[in-house]
Amino acid sequence: MMSKKVYVQFAGLINEMREAQNAVDKNNLQSKEYVKGSRACLDTITRETCDIFSSDNPNFDSERFLKACGLGE
């Protein structure tokens, strides 16, 4: 079982990647199609990672993780 520290590190990494995507989008450094595809890919990775962590630890808080990754409300 992974520790909370690992979950927090993953969420931080994913959130940094999401912020970098937003900067690329804001500064028009890539086409809108590229940004949309990149964002969809990161969303999928985030959800799949969340599923893995949920399977690993019954006490894992999926909503909290997704929020920390920049998904969810």
CORDA-V266880 format. One record per residue. RES is the residue in three letters. SS is DSSP state (h for helix, s for strand, l for the rest). PHI is phi in radians with two decimals (none if undefined). NEAR is the number of other C-alpha atoms within 12 Angstrom. Layout:
res ss phi near
RES SS PHI NEAR
RES SS PHI NEAR
This chain:
res ss phi near
MET l none 15
MET l -1.42 18
SER l -1.63 14
LYS h -1.02 19
LYS h -1.02 12
VAL h -1.16 16
TYR h -1.05 30
VAL h -1.13 23
GLN h -1.12 17
PHE h -1.08 24
ALA h -1.04 31
GLY h -1.09 21
LEU h -1.10 22
ILE h -1.09 31
ASN h -1.12 26
GLU h -1.09 18
MET h -1.12 23
ARG h -1.14 28
GLU h -1.13 19
ALA h -1.13 19
GLN h -1.07 29
ASN h -1.10 21
ALA h -1.16 15
VAL h -1.09 20
ASP h -1.13 21
LYS h -1.08 14
ASN l -1.65 13
ASN l 0.93 14
LEU l -1.48 15
GLN l -2.44 17
SER l -1.17 15
LYS h -1.07 17
GLU h -1.13 13
TYR h -1.10 16
VAL h -1.08 23
LYS h -1.08 18
GLY h -1.14 16
SER h -1.13 22
ARG h -1.13 26
ALA h -1.12 17
CYS h -1.10 18
LEU h -1.15 28
ASP h -1.08 25
THR h -1.14 18
ILE h -1.05 24
THR h -1.08 33
ARG h -1.17 25
GLU h -1.16 17
THR h -1.09 25
CYS h -1.04 31
ASP h -1.10 20
ILE h -1.10 19
PHE h -1.13 28
SER h -1.12 23
SER h -1.22 16
ASP h -1.30 18
ASN l -2.45 17
PRO l -1.11 14
ASN l -1.62 17
PHE l -1.12 25
ASP l -1.70 20
SER h -1.06 27
GLU h -1.05 21
ARG h -1.12 20
PHE h -1.10 34
LEU h -1.06 32
LYS h -1.11 21
ALA h -1.14 25
CYS l -1.53 32
GLY l 1.64 26
LEU l -1.89 25
GLY l 1.42 14
GLU l -1.65 10
